[in-house]
Amino acid sequence: AGEAGGTLAATLDRLATLLERERSLTATVQSAMIYPTLLLVAAIGSITLLLTEVLPQFVPLFEENGVALPRPTQILIAVGAFVSDYGIYALLLFIALVLVARQALRMPNPRLLVDRWLLRLPVIGTLTRDVIAARFSRTLGTLVLNGVPLIGALAIVRDAIGNLAGVQAIDRATASAKGGAGLSTPLGDSGVFPVRTIYLLRLGEETAQLGKMALRAAEIHEEKTRIGVQRLVSLLVPVITIVMGAAVASIVASLLLAMLKLNDLAN
């Protein structure tokens, strides 16, 4: 498009901006998930250590005195024994299931079901919609402003979405555009894109400034994505901390029950 219109330098500059925005958006999500992931790994490691190394040390003390362990302690010791005996097999099974799921997600029908399910989730769904809207609007606006026809631009945009539910919505919008109808109406009917995106696209169609309005929508949703990721991480960290604290507290409580029972026996 840049070569045909004699604006190759400006086109390359816009393309560079588009790629930088895409990379920045991906890096934001990946960087934000590092700390919650490390916290989750540390929590699992700590709980596993308590279950497999600390709690079993109380078993010989009670066996020597011929007294049964408290019921909560017995349950946790049974869980620890299962982790010690079958933990590696459970981990291998989990890895195998992940690999099978990845292969299944390469097939259209399972991938479509998962993509639609993601859009229905309370927090993740809203964030996913903003990511889809940002990618769609940024790519479409860049292509249209550089002289690419709308139908050709939509054919390129559908490959940059990364969500099959969004791809289906774009395909319906493309068929509508080929028939001379508007682009915003079928996109709005799909329920995939946020209302703000639809309004801005409709305004761009009515004022013959589709590319400009699409880029404006992209800026809005990129900012919403950044804020949404920050909020999600701010929620994940305390949730993981609370869950880890509750798990450790239950294990410590079981230890205290066992120690109190030993103390009663000694008295």
C-alpha positions as CSV (number, residue, x, y, z in Angstrom):
1,A,0.0,0.0,0.0
2,G,2.8,2.4,0.8
3,E,4.6,1.7,-2.5
4,A,1.4,2.1,-4.5
5,G,0.5,5.4,-2.8
6,G,4.0,6.8,-2.8
7,T,4.0,7.0,1.0
8,L,6.4,4.1,1.8
9,A,8.3,6.0,4.6
10,A,5.1,7.0,6.4
11,T,3.7,3.5,6.0
12,L,6.8,1.9,7.5
13,D,6.7,4.3,10.4
14,R,3.1,3.3,11.2
15,L,4.0,-0.3,10.8
16,A,6.8,0.1,13.3
17,T,4.5,1.8,15.7
18,L,2.0,-1.0,15.3
19,L,4.6,-3.7,16.1
20,E,5.9,-1.7,19.0
21,R,2.4,-1.4,20.5
22,E,1.8,-5.1,20.0
23,R,5.1,-6.0,21.7
24,S,4.5,-3.6,24.5
25,L,1.0,-5.1,25.2
26,T,2.4,-8.7,25.2
27,A,5.3,-7.7,27.4
28,T,2.9,-6.0,29.9
29,V,0.9,-9.1,30.3
30,Q,3.9,-11.4,30.6
31,S,5.8,-9.2,33.1
32,A,2.7,-8.7,35.2
33,M,2.3,-12.5,35.7
34,I,5.9,-13.1,36.8
35,Y,5.4,-12.3,40.5
36,P,2.1,-14.1,41.0
37,T,3.6,-17.2,39.3
38,L,6.6,-17.2,41.6
39,L,4.4,-16.7,44.6
40,L,2.2,-19.6,43.6
41,V,5.3,-21.8,43.1
42,A,6.6,-20.9,46.5
43,A,3.3,-21.6,48.1
44,I,3.0,-25.0,46.5
45,G,6.6,-25.8,47.5
46,S,6.1,-24.7,51.1
47,I,2.9,-26.7,51.6
48,T,4.4,-29.8,49.9
49,L,7.4,-29.6,52.3
50,L,5.2,-29.3,55.4
51,L,3.0,-32.2,54.2
52,T,5.8,-34.6,53.2
53,E,8.6,-33.8,55.7
54,V,7.2,-32.1,58.9
55,L,3.9,-33.8,59.6
56,P,5.1,-37.5,59.1
57,Q,7.6,-37.0,62.0
58,F,4.7,-37.0,64.5
59,V,3.5,-40.5,63.4
60,P,6.2,-42.5,65.3
61,L,5.5,-40.6,68.5
62,F,1.8,-41.5,68.5
63,E,2.5,-45.1,67.4
64,E,4.9,-45.6,70.3
65,N,2.2,-44.5,72.7
66,G,-0.5,-46.5,71.0
67,V,-2.7,-43.4,70.5
68,A,-4.4,-42.3,67.3
69,L,-3.5,-39.0,65.8
70,P,-6.2,-36.3,65.7
71,R,-8.5,-36.6,62.7
72,P,-7.3,-33.4,61.0
73,T,-3.7,-34.5,61.4
74,Q,-4.5,-37.9,60.0
75,I,-6.1,-36.4,56.9
76,L,-3.1,-34.1,56.2
77,I,-0.7,-37.0,56.8
78,A,-2.6,-39.1,54.3
79,V,-2.5,-36.2,51.8
80,G,1.3,-35.9,52.4
81,A,1.8,-39.7,51.9
82,F,-0.1,-39.5,48.7
83,V,2.1,-36.6,47.5
84,S,5.2,-38.5,48.5
85,D,4.2,-41.8,46.8
86,Y,2.3,-40.5,43.8
87,G,3.3,-36.9,43.5
88,I,5.7,-37.4,40.6
89,Y,3.1,-39.5,38.7
90,A,0.5,-36.8,39.3
91,L,2.9,-34.2,38.0
92,L,3.6,-36.3,34.9
93,L,-0.1,-36.8,34.4
94,F,-0.7,-33.0,34.7
95,I,2.0,-32.3,32.1
96,A,0.5,-34.9,29.8
97,L,-2.9,-33.3,30.1
98,V,-1.4,-29.9,29.4
99,L,0.2,-31.2,26.2
100,V,-3.0,-32.9,25.2
101,A,-4.9,-29.7,25.8
102,R,-2.4,-27.7,23.7
103,Q,-2.9,-30.1,20.9
104,A,-6.6,-30.0,21.2
105,L,-6.6,-26.2,21.2
106,R,-5.0,-26.3,17.7
107,M,-8.2,-27.8,16.4
108,P,-10.9,-25.3,15.4
109,N,-13.9,-26.6,17.4
110,P,-12.2,-27.0,20.9
111,R,-10.4,-23.7,20.4
112,L,-13.6,-21.9,19.6
113,L,-15.3,-23.3,22.7
114,V,-12.4,-22.2,24.9
115,D,-12.2,-18.8,23.3
116,R,-16.0,-18.2,23.8
117,W,-15.7,-19.5,27.4
118,L,-12.8,-17.0,28.1
119,L,-15.0,-14.2,27.0
120,R,-17.7,-15.1,29.5
121,L,-15.4,-15.1,32.6
122,P,-16.1,-12.1,34.9
123,V,-12.6,-10.5,35.0
124,I,-10.6,-12.4,32.4
125,G,-13.5,-12.0,29.9
126,T,-13.4,-8.2,30.1
127,L,-9.7,-8.1,29.8
128,T,-9.8,-10.5,26.8
129,R,-12.3,-8.3,25.0
130,D,-10.1,-5.2,25.5
131,V,-7.1,-7.1,24.1
132,I,-9.1,-8.2,21.1
133,A,-10.5,-4.7,20.5
134,A,-7.0,-3.2,20.8
135,R,-5.5,-5.6,18.3
136,F,-8.4,-5.2,15.9
137,S,-8.6,-1.5,16.1
138,R,-4.8,-0.8,15.9
139,T,-4.3,-3.1,12.9
140,L,-7.4,-2.0,11.0
141,G,-6.7,1.7,11.6
142,T,-3.1,1.3,10.5
143,L,-4.0,-0.5,7.3
144,V,-6.9,1.7,6.3
145,L,-4.9,4.9,6.9
146,N,-2.2,3.5,4.6
147,G,-4.7,3.0,1.8
148,V,-5.5,-0.7,2.1
149,P,-9.1,-1.4,1.0
150,L,-11.4,-2.3,3.8
151,I,-12.0,-5.9,2.7
152,G,-8.3,-6.6,2.3
153,A,-7.6,-4.9,5.6
154,L,-10.2,-7.2,7.4
155,A,-8.6,-10.2,5.8
156,I,-5.3,-9.3,7.4
157,V,-6.9,-8.2,10.7
158,R,-8.6,-11.6,11.3
159,D,-5.2,-13.3,11.4
160,A,-3.9,-10.9,14.1
161,I,-6.8,-11.3,16.6
162,G,-5.8,-14.6,18.2
163,N,-9.4,-15.5,19.3
164,L,-11.6,-17.6,17.1
165,A,-14.8,-16.0,18.4
166,G,-13.4,-12.7,17.3
167,V,-12.4,-14.2,13.9
168,Q,-15.9,-15.4,13.4
169,A,-17.2,-11.9,14.2
170,I,-14.8,-10.3,11.7
171,D,-15.8,-12.8,9.0
172,R,-19.5,-11.9,9.5
173,A,-18.6,-8.2,9.3
174,T,-16.5,-8.8,6.2
175,A,-19.5,-10.5,4.5
176,S,-21.7,-7.5,5.6
177,A,-19.1,-5.0,4.2
178,K,-19.0,-6.9,0.9
179,G,-22.7,-6.5,0.6
180,G,-22.5,-2.8,1.1
181,A,-23.7,-2.8,4.7
182,G,-21.8,-1.2,7.6
183,L,-19.0,-2.8,9.6
184,S,-20.0,-1.8,13.1
185,T,-23.4,-3.4,13.2
186,P,-22.4,-7.1,12.7
187,L,-19.4,-6.5,15.1
188,G,-21.8,-5.2,17.7
189,D,-24.2,-8.1,17.3
190,S,-21.4,-10.6,17.9
191,G,-21.0,-9.5,21.5
192,V,-17.2,-10.0,21.3
193,F,-16.2,-6.3,21.0
194,P,-16.8,-3.7,23.7
195,V,-19.5,-1.2,23.2
196,R,-17.0,1.7,23.0
197,T,-15.3,0.1,20.1
198,I,-18.6,-0.3,18.2
199,Y,-19.5,3.4,18.8
200,L,-16.2,4.7,17.6
201,L,-16.2,2.5,14.5
202,R,-19.8,3.6,13.7
203,L,-18.7,7.2,14.1
204,G,-15.8,6.6,11.8
205,E,-18.1,5.0,9.1
206,E,-20.5,7.9,9.3
207,T,-17.8,10.6,9.0
208,A,-15.6,8.7,6.5
209,Q,-12.8,8.6,9.2
210,L,-12.8,4.9,9.9
211,G,-9.0,4.6,10.2
212,K,-8.7,7.5,12.6
213,M,-11.5,6.4,14.8
214,A,-10.1,2.8,14.8
215,L,-6.8,4.1,16.1
216,R,-8.5,6.2,18.7
217,A,-10.4,3.1,19.9
218,A,-7.0,1.2,19.9
219,E,-5.5,3.8,22.2
220,I,-8.4,3.6,24.6
221,H,-8.4,-0.2,24.8
222,E,-4.7,-0.5,25.1
223,E,-4.8,1.8,28.1
224,K,-7.7,-0.2,29.5
225,T,-5.8,-3.4,29.0
226,R,-2.8,-2.0,30.9
227,I,-5.0,-0.9,33.8
228,G,-6.9,-4.2,33.7
229,V,-3.7,-6.2,33.9
230,Q,-2.5,-4.1,36.9
231,R,-5.8,-4.6,38.7
232,L,-5.8,-8.4,38.0
233,V,-2.3,-8.7,39.4
234,S,-3.2,-6.6,42.4
235,L,-6.0,-9.1,43.0
236,L,-4.0,-12.2,42.3
237,V,-1.2,-11.5,44.8
238,P,-3.4,-11.1,47.9
239,V,-5.6,-14.0,46.8
240,I,-2.6,-16.3,46.5
241,T,-1.2,-15.0,49.8
242,I,-4.5,-15.6,51.6
243,V,-4.9,-19.1,50.2
244,M,-1.3,-20.0,51.1
245,G,-1.7,-18.5,54.6
246,A,-4.9,-20.5,55.1
247,A,-3.3,-23.7,53.9
248,V,-0.2,-23.2,56.1
249,A,-2.4,-22.2,59.1
250,S,-4.4,-25.4,58.7
251,I,-1.2,-27.5,58.7
252,V,0.1,-25.7,61.8
253,A,-3.2,-26.1,63.5
254,S,-3.0,-29.9,62.9
255,L,0.5,-29.9,64.3
256,L,-0.7,-28.0,67.4
257,L,-3.5,-30.5,67.9
258,A,-1.0,-33.3,67.7
259,M,1.4,-31.6,70.2
260,L,-1.4,-30.8,72.6
261,K,-2.5,-34.5,72.5
262,L,1.0,-35.6,73.2
263,N,1.2,-33.1,76.1
264,D,-2.1,-34.5,77.5
265,L,-0.6,-38.0,77.3
266,A,2.6,-36.9,79.1
267,N,0.5,-35.4,81.9
